[in-house]
């Protein structure tokens, strides 16, 4: 699967859950939104090898 994370794109082989992907990249899920093939994914979403994943840093402010 192709994972776009900031300025870089990472190729990851195999199928994983969103939670496993974030853990493997040392990403805190509280600070990112995961988009799989154009749809928001939650931690229990199963990502297939042919998925395109975008990791967006959540912005908070006030």
N, CA, C and O atoms as a printed pandas DataFrame, in Angstrom:
     atom_number atom_name residue_name chain_id  residue_number  x_coord  y_coord  z_coord
0              1         N          UNK        A               1    0.841   -1.170    0.000
1              2        CA          UNK        A               1    0.000    0.000    0.000
2              3         C          UNK        A               1    0.885    1.232    0.000
3              4         O          UNK        A               1    2.021    1.206    0.475
4              5         N          UNK        A               2    0.350    2.290   -0.533
5              6        CA          UNK        A               2    1.064    3.559   -0.542
6              7         C          UNK        A               2    0.520    4.410    0.597
7              8         O          UNK        A               2   -0.688    4.610    0.723
8              9         N          UNK        A               3    1.428    4.904    1.418
9             10        CA          UNK        A               3    1.054    5.729    2.560
10            11         C          UNK        A               3    1.713    7.092    2.395
11            12         O          UNK        A               3    2.939    7.200    2.393
12            13         N          UNK        A               4    0.901    8.124    2.259
13            14        CA          UNK        A               4    1.424    9.484    2.163
14            15         C          UNK        A               4    1.410   10.078    3.557
15            16         O          UNK        A               4    0.370   10.161    4.210
16            17         N          UNK        A               5    2.589   10.490    3.996
17            18        CA          UNK        A               5    2.789   10.968    5.349
18            19         C          UNK        A               5    3.643   12.223    5.275
19            20         O          UNK        A               5    4.860   12.144    5.108
20            21         N          UNK        A               6    3.004   13.379    5.401
21            22        CA          UNK        A               6    3.736   14.631    5.267
22            23         C          UNK        A               6    4.217   14.797    3.839
23            24         O          UNK        A               6    3.426   14.727    2.898
24            25         N          UNK        A               7    5.499   15.016    3.678
25            26        CA          UNK        A               7    6.088   15.242    2.365
26            27         C          UNK        A               7    6.505   13.953    1.660
27            28         O          UNK        A               7    6.868   13.981    0.484
28            29         N          UNK        A               8    6.456   12.835    2.363
29            30        CA          UNK        A               8    6.951   11.601    1.763
30            31         C          UNK        A               8    5.859   10.563    1.559
31            32         O          UNK        A               8    4.812   10.589    2.206
32            33         N          UNK        A               9    6.138    9.650    0.637
33            34        CA          UNK        A               9    5.251    8.524    0.386
34            35         C          UNK        A               9    6.020    7.252    0.710
35            36         O          UNK        A               9    7.144    7.050    0.251
36            37         N          UNK        A              10    5.392    6.405    1.507
37            38        CA          UNK        A              10    6.019    5.167    1.960
38            39         C          UNK        A              10    5.264    3.991    1.339
39            40         O          UNK        A              10    4.033    3.981    1.328
40            41         N          UNK        A              11    5.990    3.010    0.827
41            42        CA          UNK        A              11    5.383    1.773    0.331
42            43         C          UNK        A              11    5.456    0.732    1.431
43            44         O          UNK        A              11    6.533    0.432    1.946
44            45         N          UNK        A              12    4.302    0.181    1.789
45            46        CA          UNK        A              12    4.236   -0.854    2.816
46            47         C          UNK        A              12    3.547   -2.073    2.210
47            48         O          UNK        A              12    2.484   -1.957    1.601
48            49         N          UNK        A              13    4.161   -3.236    2.383
49            50        CA          UNK        A              13    3.593   -4.458    1.830
50            51         C          UNK        A              13    2.704   -5.141    2.857
51            52         O          UNK        A              13    2.976   -5.111    4.057
52            53         N          UNK        A              14    1.640   -5.755    2.364
53            54        CA          UNK        A              14    0.769   -6.539    3.225
54            55         C          UNK        A              14   -0.466   -5.792    3.676
55            56         O          UNK        A              14   -0.646   -4.606    3.398
56            57         N          UNK        A              15   -1.308   -6.522    4.379
57            58        CA          UNK        A              15   -2.557   -5.988    4.909
58            59         C          UNK        A              15   -2.387   -5.742    6.405
59            60         O          UNK        A              15   -1.828   -6.578    7.116
60            61         N          UNK        A              16   -2.868   -4.597    6.881
61            62        CA          UNK        A              16   -2.765   -4.269    8.306
62            63         C          UNK        A              16   -3.982   -3.457    8.741
63            64         O          UNK        A              16   -4.677   -2.862    7.917
64            65         N          UNK        A              17   -4.219   -3.446   10.022
65            66        CA          UNK        A              17   -5.217   -2.544   10.581
66            67         C          UNK        A              17   -4.592   -1.164   10.735
67            68         O          UNK        A              17   -3.373   -1.038   10.858
68            69         N          UNK        A              18   -5.425   -0.134   10.728
69            70        CA          UNK        A              18   -4.941    1.238   10.904
70            71         C          UNK        A              18   -4.109    1.335   12.181
71            72         O          UNK        A              18   -3.041    1.947   12.177
72            73         N          UNK        A              19   -4.582    0.745   13.258
73            74        CA          UNK        A              19   -3.852    0.814   14.531
74            75         C          UNK        A              19   -2.445    0.230   14.401
75            76         O          UNK        A              19   -1.496    0.778   14.963
76            77         N          UNK        A              20   -2.300   -0.875   13.667
77            78        CA          UNK        A              20   -0.982   -1.486   13.462
78            79         C          UNK        A              20   -0.085   -0.593   12.619
79            80         O          UNK        A              20    1.107   -0.462   12.894
80            81         N          UNK        A              21   -0.662    0.022   11.591
81            82        CA          UNK        A              21    0.107    0.924   10.733
82            83         C          UNK        A              21    0.650    2.094   11.540
83            84         O          UNK        A              21    1.835    2.415   11.456
84            85         N          UNK        A              22   -0.214    2.728   12.320
85            86        CA          UNK        A              22    0.214    3.879   13.111
86            87         C          UNK        A              22    1.271    3.491   14.137
87            88         O          UNK        A              22    2.237    4.225   14.345
88            89         N          UNK        A              23    1.090    2.339   14.777
89            90        CA          UNK        A              23    2.099    1.871   15.744
90            91         C          UNK        A              23    3.439    1.621   15.076
91            92         O          UNK        A              23    4.482    1.960   15.635
92            93         N          UNK        A              24    3.426    1.029   13.883
93            94        CA          UNK        A              24    4.683    0.719   13.190
94            95         C          UNK        A              24    5.427    1.984   12.765
95            96         O          UNK        A              24    6.650    1.975   12.620
96            97         N          UNK        A              25    4.681    3.070   12.569
97            98        CA          UNK        A              25    5.287    4.350   12.178
98            99         C          UNK        A              25    5.502    5.271   13.381
99           100         O          UNK        A              25    5.922    6.417   13.215
100          101         N          UNK        A              26    5.216    4.779   14.586
101          102        CA          UNK        A              26    5.331    5.572   15.826
102          103         C          UNK        A              26    4.527    6.863   15.756
103          104         O          UNK        A              26    5.008    7.934   16.127
104          105         N          UNK        A              27    3.295    6.741   15.274
105          106        CA          UNK        A              27    2.409    7.894   15.132
106          107         C          UNK        A              27    1.316    7.807   16.191
107          108         O          UNK        A              27    0.681    6.767   16.364
108          109         N          UNK        A              28    1.105    8.927   16.900
109          110        CA          UNK        A              28    0.052    9.003   17.909
110          111         C          UNK        A              28   -1.281    9.224   17.214
111          112         O          UNK        A              28   -1.493   10.260   16.584
112          113         N          UNK        A              29   -2.176    8.259   17.326
113          114        CA          UNK        A              29   -3.456    8.318   16.595
114          115         C          UNK        A              29   -4.336    9.480   17.044
115          116         O          UNK        A              29   -5.267    9.851   16.330
116          117         N          UNK        A              30   -4.064   10.055   18.196
117          118        CA          UNK        A              30   -4.852   11.205   18.658
118          119         C          UNK        A              30   -4.568   12.465   17.855
119          120         O          UNK        A              30   -5.344   13.420   17.905
120          121         N          UNK        A              31   -3.466   12.478   17.117
121          122        CA          UNK        A              31   -3.058   13.685   16.401
122          123         C          UNK        A              31   -3.166   13.582   14.884
123          124         O          UNK        A              31   -2.793   14.513   14.170
124          125         N          UNK        A              32   -3.675   12.452   14.388
125          126        CA          UNK        A              32   -3.750   12.242   12.938
126          127         C          UNK        A              32   -5.119   11.734   12.509
127          128         O          UNK        A              32   -5.808   11.036   13.253
128          129         N          UNK        A              33   -5.489   12.099   11.298
129          130        CA          UNK        A              33   -6.683   11.574   10.645
130          131         C          UNK        A              33   -6.191   10.657    9.532
131          132         O          UNK        A              33   -5.300   11.024    8.766
132          133         N          UNK        A              34   -6.768    9.478    9.449
133          134        CA          UNK        A              34   -6.352    8.506    8.438
134          135         C          UNK        A              34   -7.426    8.441    7.357
135          136         O          UNK        A              34   -8.605    8.231    7.644
136          137         N          UNK        A              35   -6.999    8.625    6.113
137          138        CA          UNK        A              35   -7.890    8.555    4.958
138          139         C          UNK        A              35   -7.457    7.363    4.105
139          140         O          UNK        A              35   -6.304    7.278    3.682
140          141         N          UNK        A              36   -8.392    6.444    3.858
141          142        CA          UNK        A              36   -8.110    5.303    2.995
142          143         C          UNK        A              36   -8.984    5.406    1.755
143          144         O          UNK        A              36  -10.211    5.416    1.845
144          145         N          UNK        A              37   -8.341    5.480    0.604
145          146        CA          UNK        A              37   -9.055    5.550   -0.676
146          147         C          UNK        A              37  -10.161    6.611   -0.656
147          148         O          UNK        A              37  -11.260    6.384   -1.163
148          149         N          UNK        A              38   -9.858    7.769   -0.064
149          150        CA          UNK        A              38  -10.788    8.894   -0.065
150          151         C          UNK        A              38  -11.812    8.905    1.047
151          152         O          UNK        A              38  -12.654    9.801    1.092
152          153         N          UNK        A              39  -11.766    7.916    1.966
153          154        CA          UNK        A              39  -12.738    7.848    3.065
154          155         C          UNK        A              39  -12.009    7.810    4.399
155          156         O          UNK        A              39  -10.945    7.203    4.521
156          157         N          UNK        A              40  -12.592    8.466    5.401
157          158        CA          UNK        A              40  -11.995    8.459    6.732
158          159         C          UNK        A              40  -12.025    7.036    7.292
159          160         O          UNK        A              40  -13.038    6.341    7.212
160          161         N          UNK        A              41  -10.896    6.622    7.857
161          162        CA          UNK        A              41  -10.764    5.290    8.431
162          163         C          UNK        A              41  -10.569    5.405    9.940
163          164         O          UNK        A              41   -9.960    6.359   10.422
164          165         N          UNK        A              42  -11.093    4.422   10.687
165          166        CA          UNK        A              42  -10.865    4.408   12.134
166          167         C          UNK        A              42   -9.789    3.379   12.464
167          168         O          UNK        A              42   -9.264    2.715   11.570
168          169         N          UNK        A              43   -9.466    3.249   13.741
169          170        CA          UNK        A              43   -8.379    2.353   14.149
170          171         C          UNK        A              43   -8.633    0.900   13.800
171          172         O          UNK        A              43   -7.685    0.130   13.649
172          173         N          UNK        A              44   -9.899    0.506   13.667
173          174        CA          UNK        A              44  -10.246   -0.886   13.368
174          175         C          UNK        A              44  -10.400   -1.165   11.881
175          176         O          UNK        A              44  -10.756   -2.278   11.495
176          177         N          UNK        A              45  -10.137   -0.167   11.042
177          178        CA          UNK        A              45  -10.244   -0.356    9.595
178          179         C          UNK        A              45   -9.100   -1.239    9.111
179          180         O          UNK        A              45   -7.940   -1.007    9.452
180          181         N          UNK        A              46   -9.432   -2.252    8.315
181          182        CA          UNK        A              46   -8.439   -3.158    7.746
182          183         C          UNK        A              46   -7.974   -2.592    6.419
183          184         O          UNK        A              46   -8.771   -2.444    5.492
184          185         N          UNK        A              47   -6.697   -2.277    6.321
185          186        CA          UNK        A              47   -6.118   -1.704    5.112
186          187         C          UNK        A              47   -5.554   -2.822    4.246
187          188         O          UNK        A              47   -4.749   -3.635    4.702
188          189         N          UNK        A              48   -5.984   -2.849    3.001
189          190        CA          UNK        A              48   -5.512   -3.880    2.075
190          191         C          UNK        A              48   -4.246   -3.405    1.367
191          192         O          UNK        A              48   -3.938   -2.213    1.334
192          193         N          UNK        A              49   -3.534   -4.358    0.811
193          194        CA          UNK        A              49   -2.259   -4.078    0.151
194          195         C          UNK        A              49   -2.398   -3.069   -0.981
195          196         O          UNK        A              49   -1.442   -2.354   -1.282
196          197         N          UNK        A              50   -3.572   -2.994   -1.620
197          198        CA          UNK        A              50   -3.750   -2.066   -2.741
198          199         C          UNK        A              50   -4.360   -0.724   -2.315
199          200         O          UNK        A              50   -4.750    0.075   -3.167
200          201         N          UNK        A              51   -4.443   -0.477   -1.013
201          202        CA          UNK        A              51   -5.014    0.772   -0.504
202          203         C          UNK        A              51   -4.071    1.948   -0.727
203          204         O          UNK        A              51   -2.851    1.792   -0.778
204          205         N          UNK        A              52   -4.673    3.131   -0.858
205          206        CA          UNK        A              52   -3.917    4.372   -0.848
206          207         C          UNK        A              52   -4.316    5.100    0.419
207          208         O          UNK        A              52   -5.490    5.408    0.626
208          209         N          UNK        A              53   -3.331    5.376    1.268
209          210        CA          UNK        A              53   -3.590    5.924    2.597
210          211         C          UNK        A              53   -2.936    7.295    2.714
211          212         O          UNK        A              53   -1.800    7.502    2.286
212          213         N          UNK        A              54   -3.673    8.214    3.298
213          214        CA          UNK        A              54   -3.175    9.560    3.546
214          215         C          UNK        A              54   -3.267    9.807    5.048
215          216         O          UNK        A              54   -4.330    9.635    5.645
216          217         N          UNK        A              55   -2.161   10.208    5.655
217          218        CA          UNK        A              55   -2.135   10.537    7.082
218          219         C          UNK        A              55   -2.081   12.052    7.205
219          220         O          UNK        A              55   -1.100   12.678    6.804
220          221         N          UNK        A              56   -3.132   12.638    7.756
221          222        CA          UNK        A              56   -3.220   14.085    7.909
222          223         C          UNK        A              56   -3.080   14.465    9.378
223          224         O          UNK        A              56   -3.774   13.925   10.240
224          225         N          UNK        A              57   -2.183   15.392    9.650
225          226        CA          UNK        A              57   -2.032   15.866   11.026
226          227         C          UNK        A              57   -3.225   16.750   11.353
227          228         O          UNK        A              57   -3.538   17.692   10.625
228          229         N          UNK        A              58   -3.880   16.434   12.453
229          230        CA          UNK        A              58   -5.037   17.215   12.881
230          231         C          UNK        A              58   -4.553   18.554   13.444
231          232         O          UNK        A              58   -3.609   18.601   14.232
232          233         N          UNK        A              59   -5.202   19.624   13.036
233          234        CA          UNK        A              59   -4.856   20.966   13.523
234          235         C          UNK        A              59   -5.896   21.392   14.549
235          236         O          UNK        A              59   -7.102   21.260   14.341
236          237         N          UNK        A              60   -5.398   21.897   15.639
237          238        CA          UNK        A              60   -6.284   22.366   16.703
238          239         C          UNK        A              60   -5.880   23.780   17.059
239          240         O          UNK        A              60   -4.696   24.117   17.048
240          241         N          UNK        A              61   -6.820   24.572   17.361
241          242        CA          UNK        A              61   -6.482   25.952   17.720
242          243         C          UNK        A              61   -7.653   26.648   18.351
243          244         O          UNK        A              61   -8.734   26.077   18.496
244          245         N          UNK        A              62   -7.438   27.842   18.713
245          246        CA          UNK        A              62   -8.524   28.556   19.338
246          247         C          UNK        A              62   -8.243   30.026   19.407
247          248         O          UNK        A              62   -9.066   30.789   19.912
